[in-house]
Structure formats: C-alpha cells, structure tokens
Amino acid sequence: MKADIVVIGGNPAGGTAAVTAKKFHKDKSVLVIRREPESLIPCGIPYTLSMLDSVDDGIKPIVAAKKAGVEYLFGEVTTVDLKQKTLTLQTKENIEFDKLIFATGSNPFTPPIPGNDLKGVVTIRKEIEYIKKINESLKDIEKVVVIGAGFIGVEVSDELAKSNKKVTLIEAMDSILPLAFDRTFVDPVKKTLVEHGVTIRTGEMVDSIIDEGGKASGVRLKNGETIEAEMVILSIGYRPNSGLAKDAGLEIGKFGGIIVDEYLRTSEKDIFAVGDCANHKDFFSHKTSNIMLASTGASEARIAGMNLYDLKVVRQSKGSIAIFSSSLGDISIAAAGMTEMAAVEEGFDVVVGQNNGKDHHPGKLPNCSDQSVKMVFAKKSGLFLGAQIIGGQSTGEMINILGLALQKHMTAADLSVLQYGTHPMLTAGPGLYPIVSSAIDVLCKMDF
C-alpha cells in the first residue's frame, strides 16, 4: 500500500494535520494510521467521570475528515524506515509514503512513588476502554486521592466531588495550577473547589501509596500523615510518546520531544512532527518547554499540513504561549503567557495591571459573574507578557484575544486603545472593558 502523506496518530494534532494537508494538497492521498477506530476528545476526558452520561459521549467523530477525503487505517505502527520511506504495522503490512507526520501524542507520567503499580492506582490515559474501566470502578468507590493540581488534576477532582466522592487533591508546590496562575490570584479557584467538596493539600509530597493486599488503600505523605483512598489518580503531567521516532533515528530533545524547526520539520527530510510528541519552545525565552496543549498541537498541525511540499504560509509565532482555559461550572479560568512569578524568574522587570468587575452590564443581569483580570507587562518597554482571568463564560474568548495580543507583541499602549464590541448580556461595560482597564492601570504605574 502507498499514500502520498501518512499521519501516525489521529487525535487533535494528527487529525488537524491530515485535514489541512488534504485541503492544501488536493491531488495528494492522505492516510491517518491510529490504534483505535474511535478516540476520545482529550480535554473532555475529566467530564466523562461525571458530567457526561457515558464515556462514549466524549468520542470525537471522524466523519468530517473522511468527507474531506482523508483515509483511515486502524492499527499500530511498529517500525519506520526513514531512508526507504516505508513503515510497518503490527500486522506486518508495509506502507510507502512520500511525506510522514508523527502525531503520536503523549503518555501520562508515572512518578517513582512506591506503590504506583498497585490495583486502584490509575492515570488519565487517552484510551476509551481504559477510561471506561475507571468509570466502572468509581461506581463502588467513595474516597479518591488525586496527586497533581494542574488543569487535569483540578478538573478531575472537581468532577468527582460533584458526583459525591470524597476527594483530596495533593500538590507538591505551594498552590494549585502553579504553572498558569500566580498564587494569590488563584484563591477564588481554591474557594470554589472547596465549596464543591474537594479537600486541597498544597506544599505536600506523597512518600508512598499504601499497599493493602495488593490494592491501594491510601497515601502516606512525607510528613508521615496518611490519607485514606480506594482510588489514587496520578495527574502529574505527560511525556512525549516519541519512542517510535527515536527508534527510527530522529533527533530527540532533552524532555523527550522530537526536535523540529519552525515549520515542524524534523532532522530528516520529508518527516514532520506535531503536537505532544514534538519538542516545543517557550514564546519569550525560546527555551525548551514541556507545555502540552491540544490547541497548540492543532496550530502546529496546520503549519505542517500547509507547508509539506513548499512554504505556503510563513510562520510568525516562534513558540508556545501556553494558553489555557477551563471551567469549574461556577467560574471559568484562563491564562496565557507568563505569570508574574515566571516573568520575574526569567529576569523581566515587570509591572502588573489588574481589573476587578462584572462580566455583564448592569451587574444585576442574570448569569452575571465577578471577573478578575491580571496582566503582566515588561516595565520599560510596556511589552505584554502574560495574563490570567477568572470570571464567567466570556473568559475563554477573552483569553483568546490576549493570546493574539501576545503573538503580535502588543504593548500596554496598544491594548489601552483596543477597539472592541460589547453587549450587556455578553461582556463587561464599554467604559470598563477589563483588558483596556488593566492596560491603562499599567500605563499609570509607568508614568506614561
């Protein structure tokens, strides 16, 4: 069998790469190879634990991709021969290609904690049957410990607490969501989690998982304290699934990602890598970053898909802006770029603008939420470095505006005169739009 363009992996990055490649190279055949006929929407996995009626409701359909002309083959690739431009499946079938895109994603990181292999210790894998088994086990479980308070850990804890589980969330750093939010700013999120029934333990290290007849019965902290649990969920991040690429001879970075250039080209001609399996760089420092996001992977996938045969679209964004958003029901949260703490650690002299208000106007309208926006700027130049938002449902789209501002190197002066649309039911008031208000706050502090 032969295909002009082959994509290994079919989640957000792989699927987007395939569809984009077909749109821009209509005369080329595009084949996606992935293990399962159906796959979950990765960011929706926490919601299969409570909000959704079943795990199957979290499946991403491939109808649109097939309609676009993308072909699918379900199986596992075992070897890739870069020189001969062939790959071999577990079934021993060989496939020839002209261009190859690795979109093999990532695997959950399992920390070297004694007891991590006990029954009842699970990770959040992007596999339907595995998540179904977790859901089945949860029916008879009351006490859960979640280790790691990044976005997945927080969302999983919140969903389990809403389904009446007794949840303890443990984080080694001194705050939840430590990579995305400054410690004091994230207090409303902690308050919401506690109100939902989550017990939060920050600044605590897990020493071991307690073994009771081969099954986890809790965790023991470094201070000697024990916390009972019938299930322990490890949510301590992910690592690139780059073993296949490494075995093929591609260059791998220090965090395990496949080394790529600005156009996602690997160390071997005609081979690309996108998404979690690829090596990423921070937008400001250009240092290697281990941030893994579906939205970042999809953006990279479009760049690769458009530029497989020639550079049709020039890439202007030179790294990951680490843009996140999430919702805990009562409040929505979002962040992009650097926190104040991260910017200071990187060596920036910073000034911070903040605005607190309502996300509708007037504030007595239905579904109106408190809204806080924190924006970080370089003090002398006024360059925008990062933002954090806590508020209502408009939070997700507001952070996307700020994501664009980061990529376009906007300053406090630029943002202070931003033109925007408002509506009482959708946004803060025209005279108090929080992005502009925060930027003006900064200009005043800079003696602009």
ABEGO torsion letter per residue (X at the ends): XBBABBBBEABAAAAAAAAAAAAABAABBBBBBBABABBBBAAAAAAAAAABABAAAABBBAAAAAAAGBBBBBEBBABBBAAAGBBBBAAGBBBBBABBBBBAEBBBBBBBBBGAABBGBBBBBABAAAAAAAAAAAAABABBBBBEABAAAAAAAAAAAAAGBBBBBBBABABBGAAABBAAAAAAAAAAAAAAGBBBBBGBBBABBBBBGGBBAEBBBAAGBBBBBABBBBBAEBBBBAAAAAAAGBBBBAAGBBBBBAAGBBABBGBBBBEAABBBBBAAAGBBBABBBAAAAAAAAAAAAAAAABBABBBABAEBAGBBBBBAGABBBBBBEBBAAAAAAAGBBBBBBBBBBBABOBAABBGBBBBBBBBBBBAAAGBBAEBBBBBBAAAAAAAAAAAAAAAAGBBAAAAAABBBBBBAAABBBAAABAAAAAAAAAAAAAGX
